[in-house]
Amino acid sequence: MRAPYHEIGVVNTKEGFRKAMEGGYAVPAYNFNNMEQLQAIIVGCAESRSPVILQVSKGAREYANQTLLRYMAMGAVRMACEMGANIPITLHLDHGDSFELCKSCIASGFSSVMIDGSHLAYEENIKLTKQVVDYANPFDVSVEGELGVLAGIEDDVSAEKSHYTDPKQVQEFVGRTGVHSLAISIGTSHGAYKFKLKPGETVPPLRFDILKDVEKKLPGFPIVLHGASSVLQKYVAMINEYGGKLEGAAGVPEEQLREAARSAVCKINIDTDGRMVVTAVIRKIFVENPKEFDPRKYMGPARKELIELVKHKNTNVLGSAGRY
């Protein structure tokens, strides 16, 4: 059965994850909602010769329009080729919340989908995840599942408290669902306020002990980290300087993410950092040039800054630069 995604030119994650695990790096998964974000991700990954997963949430798909999104992805693949970058590009559904949504995304050309049943009871999570896997397999679409709950709020994902992944469950979960990769909870969190720190406190380390236990239970199996933006303080300060209010925003230290990328973690999700870069630059321009009304004059500089962030992440954090 020919998969719809072949028409777009994107690929699933199976081969890319195998190479990432062998090479000790993680494939970046960047969320986007509009053209400028997509351009920045493609240019940043093409220039740094990094594989990339273009992530679209349920809300982003509704915002961009599913038909337009399909052709945006097709254009992104062609754009990378015209830049001379033969990098693998995956179009991935982030935090799919239903079988129907995953089915629709597969039909419209997604090469990878995530079904997030982490909020369900364990058996219900298995049932829903297996349903998606069984449907996706004939189309050769890769499926990501999740065990454990991340705290925080970002787009359509919200949880008051985190629940760490139980390593004792992962082997059975993967075996019964047939899922191709697994998102786990080891201390990352969604949104700009990942940790509630008091003055003088530092961000707590990720639970690498849980990660190591999971690796032992699932040797050679691709692991995913969600909520892995670092909430770079340079952009927090810029947002606040130009009228924003992000006091106390903190994320996952980049050195911890680099350590994770050397392990079985072969996909790291980055959304908040990209949003913050764009917001910081636009705020600065609006304050310094209050008469500006041409979107190209503020979205263009925001796009340029986001390109630099993508190249920094690929090179210094995920280790994915120069792999293709």
C-alpha positions as CSV (number, residue, x, y, z in Angstrom):
1,M,0.0,0.0,0.0
2,R,1.5,3.3,-1.1
3,A,1.6,5.8,1.8
4,P,0.1,9.3,1.2
5,Y,3.3,10.8,2.6
6,H,5.4,9.6,-0.3
7,E,3.7,12.3,-2.4
8,I,5.0,15.0,-0.1
9,G,8.6,13.6,0.0
10,V,8.8,13.2,3.8
11,V,10.0,10.1,5.6
12,N,9.1,8.1,8.7
13,T,11.3,8.1,11.7
14,K,12.5,4.5,11.7
15,E,15.8,4.8,9.8
16,G,16.6,8.2,11.3
17,F,16.2,6.9,14.8
18,R,18.4,4.0,14.1
19,K,21.2,6.3,12.9
20,A,20.7,8.6,15.8
21,M,21.1,5.8,18.3
22,E,24.2,4.6,16.6
23,G,25.7,8.1,16.4
24,G,24.9,9.2,19.9
25,Y,22.7,12.2,19.0
26,A,19.0,13.1,18.9
27,V,16.9,14.2,16.0
28,P,15.4,17.6,16.6
29,A,11.6,17.8,16.6
30,Y,10.6,21.5,16.1
31,N,7.0,22.6,16.3
32,F,5.7,25.2,13.9
33,N,2.4,27.1,13.3
34,N,3.2,29.4,10.4
35,M,5.3,30.0,7.3
36,E,8.1,31.9,9.0
37,Q,8.7,29.3,11.7
38,L,8.7,26.6,9.0
39,Q,11.2,28.5,6.9
40,A,13.5,29.1,9.8
41,I,13.5,25.4,10.8
42,I,14.2,24.2,7.3
43,V,17.0,26.8,6.7
44,G,18.5,26.1,10.1
45,C,18.5,22.3,9.6
46,A,19.6,22.6,5.9
47,E,22.6,24.9,6.8
48,S,23.6,22.7,9.7
49,R,23.0,19.4,7.7
50,S,20.7,18.0,10.4
51,P,17.8,15.7,10.0
52,V,14.6,17.2,11.3
53,I,11.1,16.3,12.4
54,L,8.5,19.0,11.6
55,Q,6.0,18.8,14.4
56,V,2.3,19.9,14.2
57,S,0.0,19.8,17.1
58,K,-3.8,19.4,16.8
59,G,-4.2,23.1,17.5
60,A,-1.5,24.1,14.9
61,R,-3.2,21.9,12.3
62,E,-6.4,23.7,12.9
63,Y,-4.7,27.1,12.9
64,A,-2.8,26.5,9.6
65,N,-5.5,24.5,7.8
66,Q,-4.8,20.9,7.0
67,T,-4.9,21.3,3.3
68,L,-2.5,24.3,3.3
69,L,-0.3,22.5,5.8
70,R,0.2,19.6,3.4
71,Y,1.5,21.9,0.7
72,M,3.6,23.8,3.1
73,A,5.4,20.5,4.1
74,M,5.8,19.7,0.4
75,G,7.3,23.1,-0.2
76,A,9.6,22.6,2.8
77,V,11.0,19.4,1.3
78,R,11.6,21.1,-2.1
79,M,13.2,24.2,-0.3
80,A,15.7,22.0,1.4
81,C,16.6,20.2,-1.9
82,E,17.1,23.5,-3.6
83,M,19.5,24.5,-0.9
84,G,21.5,21.4,-1.7
85,A,20.7,19.7,1.6
86,N,19.8,16.0,1.3
87,I,18.4,15.9,4.8
88,P,15.6,13.5,5.9
89,I,12.4,15.4,6.9
90,T,9.6,13.9,8.8
91,L,6.1,15.4,9.2
92,H,4.8,14.4,12.6
93,L,1.6,14.8,14.6
94,D,2.5,16.0,18.1
95,H,0.2,14.8,21.0
96,G,-2.6,13.3,18.9
97,D,-5.5,12.7,21.3
98,S,-7.7,10.4,19.3
99,F,-7.6,7.6,16.7
100,E,-9.7,9.7,14.3
101,L,-7.1,12.6,14.4
102,C,-4.2,10.2,13.7
103,K,-6.2,8.6,10.9
104,S,-6.9,12.0,9.3
105,C,-3.2,13.0,9.6
106,I,-2.1,9.8,7.9
107,A,-4.5,10.4,5.1
108,S,-3.3,13.9,4.6
109,G,0.4,13.0,4.3
110,F,1.9,12.8,7.8
111,S,4.7,10.2,7.9
112,S,4.7,9.9,11.7
113,V,2.0,10.3,14.4
114,M,2.0,10.4,18.2
115,I,-1.0,9.0,20.0
116,D,-0.9,10.4,23.5
117,G,-2.9,8.1,25.8
118,S,-0.8,9.0,28.9
119,H,-3.7,10.6,30.6
120,L,-5.7,7.4,30.3
121,A,-5.6,4.3,32.6
122,Y,-2.8,2.0,31.6
123,E,-4.9,-0.6,29.8
124,E,-6.9,2.1,28.0
125,N,-3.6,3.7,26.9
126,I,-2.5,0.3,25.5
127,K,-5.8,-0.2,23.7
128,L,-5.8,3.2,22.0
129,T,-2.1,3.1,21.1
130,K,-2.4,-0.4,19.6
131,Q,-5.4,0.7,17.5
132,V,-3.3,3.5,16.0
133,V,-0.3,1.3,15.4
134,D,-2.4,-1.4,13.7
135,Y,-3.9,1.3,11.4
136,A,-0.6,3.0,10.7
137,N,1.5,-0.1,9.9
138,P,0.1,-0.8,6.4
139,F,1.0,2.8,5.5
140,D,4.5,2.5,6.9
141,V,3.8,5.4,9.2
142,S,5.8,5.5,12.4
143,V,3.9,5.8,15.7
144,E,5.1,7.3,19.0
145,G,3.3,6.4,22.2
146,E,3.7,7.9,25.7
147,L,4.0,6.5,29.3
148,G,4.1,8.9,32.2
149,V,2.6,12.4,32.4
150,L,4.4,15.7,31.9
151,A,3.3,18.7,33.9
152,G,2.8,22.2,32.4
153,I,0.7,23.8,29.7
154,E,1.5,24.1,26.0
155,D,-1.0,24.2,23.2
156,D,-3.6,21.5,23.7
157,V,-1.5,19.7,26.4
158,S,-2.2,20.4,30.1
159,A,-1.4,18.7,33.4
160,E,-1.2,19.9,36.9
161,K,1.4,17.4,38.1
162,S,3.9,15.1,36.4
163,H,4.0,11.4,36.9
164,Y,7.3,9.7,36.2
165,T,7.4,6.8,33.8
166,D,7.5,3.5,35.6
167,P,10.3,1.4,34.0
168,K,8.5,-1.8,35.0
169,Q,5.7,-1.0,32.5
170,V,7.7,-0.1,29.4
171,Q,8.6,-3.5,28.1
172,E,5.0,-4.7,28.3
173,F,3.6,-1.5,26.8
174,V,5.9,-1.6,23.8
175,G,5.3,-5.4,23.3
176,R,1.5,-5.2,23.5
177,T,1.2,-2.0,21.4
178,G,3.9,-2.5,18.8
179,V,4.7,1.2,19.0
180,H,7.8,2.4,17.2
181,S,9.1,4.9,19.8
182,L,8.2,5.9,23.3
183,A,7.9,9.2,25.0
184,I,8.8,9.0,28.7
185,S,8.6,11.4,31.7
186,I,11.9,12.0,33.5
187,G,11.4,15.5,34.7
188,T,10.8,17.6,31.6
189,S,7.7,19.8,31.4
190,H,5.6,21.7,28.9
191,G,5.5,25.4,28.6
192,A,7.8,28.3,29.7
193,Y,7.4,27.6,33.4
194,K,8.8,24.1,33.7
195,F,10.0,24.6,37.2
196,K,8.8,26.7,40.1
197,L,12.1,28.0,41.6
198,K,12.6,30.1,44.7
199,P,15.3,32.8,44.6
200,G,18.7,31.1,44.6
201,E,17.4,27.7,43.6
202,T,18.6,25.8,40.5
203,V,16.7,23.6,38.1
204,P,16.5,20.0,39.4
205,P,18.4,17.4,37.3
206,L,16.5,15.1,35.0
207,R,15.9,11.6,36.4
208,F,18.6,9.9,34.4
209,D,18.2,6.9,36.8
210,I,14.7,6.3,35.3
211,L,16.1,6.7,31.8
212,K,18.8,4.1,32.4
213,D,16.3,1.7,33.8
214,V,14.1,2.2,30.7
215,E,17.2,1.6,28.5
216,K,17.9,-1.7,30.3
217,K,14.3,-2.8,29.8
218,L,14.2,-1.7,26.1
219,P,17.7,-2.1,24.7
220,G,18.1,-0.3,21.4
221,F,14.6,1.1,21.5
222,P,14.0,4.8,20.5
223,I,13.1,7.0,23.5
224,V,11.6,10.5,23.2
225,L,11.7,13.6,25.4
226,H,8.8,16.1,25.4
227,G,8.8,19.5,27.0
228,A,12.6,19.8,26.4
229,S,12.9,23.6,25.7
230,S,15.6,25.3,27.8
231,V,13.7,28.6,28.1
232,L,16.9,30.5,27.3
233,Q,17.2,33.4,29.7
234,K,18.5,35.7,26.9
235,Y,15.0,35.7,25.4
236,V,13.2,35.8,28.7
237,A,15.1,39.0,29.6
238,M,14.3,40.5,26.1
239,I,10.6,39.7,26.4
240,N,10.5,41.3,29.9
241,E,12.5,44.3,28.8
242,Y,10.1,45.1,26.1
243,G,6.9,44.9,28.0
244,G,6.4,41.2,28.7
245,K,5.9,39.4,32.0
246,L,7.7,36.1,32.1
247,E,9.2,36.3,35.6
248,G,10.6,33.1,36.9
249,A,10.4,31.2,33.6
250,A,12.9,28.3,33.6
251,G,13.5,25.3,31.4
252,V,15.7,22.2,31.0
253,P,19.5,23.0,31.0
254,E,21.1,22.4,27.7
255,E,23.9,20.3,29.1
256,Q,21.4,17.8,30.5
257,L,19.7,17.6,27.1
258,R,23.1,16.9,25.5
259,E,23.7,14.1,28.0
260,A,20.2,12.6,27.2
261,A,20.9,12.8,23.5
262,R,23.9,10.5,23.9
263,S,21.7,7.8,25.3
264,A,18.7,6.0,23.9
265,V,16.9,9.4,23.6
266,C,16.9,9.9,19.8
267,K,14.1,12.6,19.5
268,I,13.9,15.8,21.5
269,N,10.9,18.1,21.2
270,I,11.4,21.9,21.1
271,D,8.5,24.2,20.9
272,T,8.6,26.9,23.7
273,D,12.1,28.1,22.8
274,G,11.0,28.8,19.2
275,R,7.9,30.7,20.4
276,M,10.0,32.8,22.8
277,V,12.6,33.8,20.2
278,V,9.9,35.0,17.8
279,T,8.0,36.9,20.5
280,A,11.2,38.5,21.9
281,V,12.3,39.9,18.6
282,I,8.8,41.2,17.6
283,R,8.4,42.9,21.0
284,K,11.7,44.6,20.6
285,I,10.9,45.9,17.2
286,F,7.4,47.1,18.2
287,V,8.8,49.1,21.1
288,E,11.8,50.5,19.2
289,N,9.7,51.2,16.0
290,P,6.2,51.9,17.1
291,K,5.2,53.1,13.7
292,E,6.1,49.8,12.0
293,F,3.2,47.9,10.5
294,D,4.8,45.8,7.7
295,P,4.8,42.1,8.9
296,R,7.9,41.5,6.8
297,K,9.8,44.0,8.9
298,Y,9.1,42.2,12.2
299,M,8.5,38.6,11.1
300,G,11.7,38.7,8.9
301,P,14.1,39.5,11.8
302,A,12.2,37.0,14.0
303,R,12.7,34.3,11.4
304,K,16.4,35.2,11.2
305,E,16.9,34.8,14.9
306,L,15.0,31.5,14.9
307,I,17.4,30.2,12.2
308,E,20.3,30.9,14.5
309,L,18.5,29.2,17.5
310,V,17.9,26.0,15.4
311,K,21.5,25.8,14.3
312,H,22.7,26.3,17.9
313,K,20.4,23.5,19.1
314,N,21.5,21.1,16.4
315,T,25.2,21.8,16.9
316,N,25.6,22.3,20.6
317,V,22.7,20.5,22.2
318,L,21.3,17.6,20.2
319,G,24.5,16.8,18.3
320,S,22.5,16.3,15.1
321,A,24.5,18.8,12.9
322,G,26.7,17.5,10.2
323,R,25.1,14.1,10.1
324,Y,23.9,14.4,6.4
